Amino acid sequence: MAEERIEVDTGTSELLCEIRDRVALITLNRPEARNALSDRLTPALRRVIKQCGDDPKVGALLITGAGTAFCAGGDVKGMGSNATKAEVPIEQRVADLRIKQRTLTGALVAVRKPTIAALPGPAAGAGLALALACDIRIAGESAIMTTGYARIGLTGDYGIAWLLTRLAGTSRARELMFLSERIDARRCEMLGLVNRVVPDAELRETAFALAKSLAEGPSIALAYIKDNLDHAVTSDFLDSMDQEADNMVRAARTTDHKEAVRAFIDKRKPAFSGH
């Protein structure tokens, strides 16, 4: 049976999206600018993340970059050229950025489906935050990560401090933020910033295979698992166990659980339906 591909209209050529085998493949498509965020790319990315997060035809989201970069973050060259920004009151600028953050990495973290980032090359600044906001990161051997903010006299946004602290710990997060060093893929793996490193030529195929396997999984259980893991970050042990008990009992009542048990007995792969 031929695989079904659904092209998603993102409204701009700077962001590509297609749904294939229940995977939403989202590609940042500004290779000439190392897929840096822009006034066209970023709003489209916000819309697509929400759209795919809500779409029952999508079981997992895979975010990657065209060419040899993941995302270089903000457009540094354009940061000092917009004179009108100085005329906007600081309170308005803060309010605007808060909304932008919540509707990008905030929306990505809120998606109750597995999210994977595939890094063919550099992830910097807000681009790094975008990668860290996903559940799983797979990097090609040429990938590097850098916070980048301190190098241009900035402090960080899009959840970078929270994400780095949770993934790498307080000491490493400080090192990464203060020094803005370029960290290669193997060291990223050692620090817990990426889950797997694969040869560059195998990155896209490996990442898609992982996303496809998750998209075929028990979607209700996976959503509850994300709830449990998110809750565990801020709760104590007993409170965390209480939430696990609630979700475990709910998951046990799903059709998917019953199908998985039958498949186990029959020694076959389960066919999950999301019910």
N, C-alpha and C positions, 0 to 999 in steps of 0.2 A: 504494500500500500504506500503510495507516495505521501511524503510528509507534507502537512499543510503549513503554508507560510502566509501570514497576514501582515501586510505592510501597514504601519501606523503613521498617519500624517502628523508630523510634529510641528508643522508650520514653518520650518526652516531647514535648509540643507546642512546646517551646522550640527544638527542632532538627528541621527537615524534610529529608527525603532522598527523591529519586526517581531511578531510572535510566531515561534516555531517550536513544535513539540511541547507546548504549554510553557515555554520559556520566553520571556520578554527580553530580547537582546537589544540593549540600549547602547548606542555607540556615539561618543563625543566625536564630532567630525570636523575639527579644525586642525588637521595635521600640520599645516604650515605654521601654526602658532602653538604647537605642542598641546593642542586641545584646551587652551586657556579659556576660562569662562568669559562670556561676552554678553552684551545687552540682548542678543538674540538667542544664544545658546542656553543661558541660565533660566530665563522664563519658560522656555520649551522643556527643559529638564524638569522643572518643578511640575509642569502639567503632566508630563509623561509618567513621572514617578507616582503621582496620585492616581492617574488613569489606570495604570497597570496594577497598582496596589488594590484597586477596587474591582478590577475585571475578573470575573469568575473563570474566564478562559485562560488566565495566567496562573501558573503554579509557582513560579520562581522568577526573580529578576536578575539579569546578568548585565553589569555595567562595565564597559571597556572604552578604550580610546582608539581612534584610527591611527595608522602609522606606527611610530616608534615611541609614543608617549601615552600615558594615561590622562593626566590633566595637570598642567603647569600652574593651576590656581588662577588668581586674578591677573588682569592685564596691567603689569607694572608700568609699562610705558605710558599708559593712559591715565595713571593715577594723578600725575601732577599737572595734566593739561586742561582739566575741566575747571575753569575759573568760577563757574556758576555754583559749584559745590560749596565754596566758601561763603556764599550768600545765604545758604540754608541754615536755619538755627540748629545748634547742636542737638537739642532735644528732638527735633524732627529727624535728623540724621540717625540718631540712636533708635528711634521708633521704627524707621524704615528698615534698618539693618536687622532689628529683632524679627520683623515680619519675614524678611528675606531668609534669615537663618531657619526659622521655624518651618517655612514652606519648602526648604530644600533638604538639608541633612535632618532636620526635625521630622519632616514627612517620611524620609527614607527609613529612619530608625523606627518610626511608628508602623511601617508596613508589617502586616502579620503573615508574611510569606518569606521563605528563605531569600536572602539577597547576597549576591556574589559579585566581587570586583575582580576583574582580570587586568593585571598591570603589565603591559608590554614594555613600559619604560617609566620615565619620571612621574611621580605624584608629589606635588609641592603645594604648600599653603592650603587654600581652601580645597584644592584637588586632593590633597592628602586626607583632609577631613572627610571628603566624599567617600574615599576608599575605606577609611576607618569606620564610617557609619554603616557599612555593609556587614553582614554576619560573618562572611568568609572572604578571605583575600588569597588569590593565587597570583604569583608573580613569575614573569619570565626572568631568566638569569640576568638580563640587561636592565631590569627594573631598579630604580633607586627611589628613596623617599627622603624628603627634606621638609622641615617645617617652614623655613624661609622667612618668617615674619621679622625676626630680629635683624636680619640683614638689611631690611629696608625701613627699620625704625617703627615697626608695627607690633601688635601684641597678640594677634590670633583671633579667629572668628569661626563660625560654623561648627562650634562644639569641639574644636581641636584639643583644648586643655582637658576637658572631661574624657574624651575618647582616648587620648594618649595615656592619661593617668590610669584609666580602667584597664587598658591593654598592656601597658609596659611598666606600670608602677610609678610612684611619685618621684623617685630618684632619676629614673631614665627619662621621664617626661620633662623634668627640669633640664637635663642635659640636652635633650633634643630641641627644646624650645629656645634655650639660651644660645646654644652654639650654632644652630641651623646647619649642621653638617649634612653632607650627602651620605646616606646610609645605603650600602649595596644590598641586594636581595637576600643574600645568605645571612647577613647580620640582622636584617629585618625579621627574618624567620627566627633567628636566635632570640631576639627581643620580644617575640610574640606579636609582631605587627603584621606579618603575613603567615598564613597557614601552611602553604606549600610553595616550593620553587621548582619550576620545570624548565626544560630547554625552551628558548624563545620560539622555535619552530613548532613546538607542541602546545603552546599556551592556549590558543583559542579553542583547539579541539578538546583539550583536557578540561578547560573551564566550562565549555558548553556541555560536555558529558556529565560533569558534576551537577550543573544546574538542571539538566534534563532528569537526572536520577532523583533530585529533590522535588522537581515539579511533578513527578509521577508518584510522590509519596503521599502519606495520609495527611491531607491539608489541615484538617481540624486539629489533629494531634500536634502537628508542627506549629500551628498558631499558639496552642496552649503551651508548648515547650518554650516558645519565645516569651510568652507572658511570664512563665516561671523564672526564666533566666534574667529577664529585666527586673522582676520583683526581687530576686535574690541579691541584686546589687545594693539595694537600699533597705532590706529588711533583716531582722535577726533570724536565727536558725529555726526557732519554733514557728514564727510567723511564716517563714518560707515553706516549712513542711505543711502548714495548714493550707496554704494556697495549692501546694502540690496535691494534697488529698482531694481538694475540690475538683481540680482539673483532671486528675487521674480517674475519678469516678465518672465524670462527664465523658471522657474519652472512651471509657470502657463500654459506654452505651451506644457508641457510633456503629454504623454499618461497616465502616472501614476496619474497625477492630475485629469485628466478627469475621470479615473476609480474610484478614491477616491470619487469624487462628485457623480457619479452614485451609488456607494456602499452606500454612506450616504443616498441618496434618497430611495434606495431599502432596507435599514436597514440590510445590510450584511457586512461581512468583505471584504475589497478590496483585489484584487489579482494583486499585482504590478509586472511589467515586466521589469523594469529598462529602460524604453523608455519614 
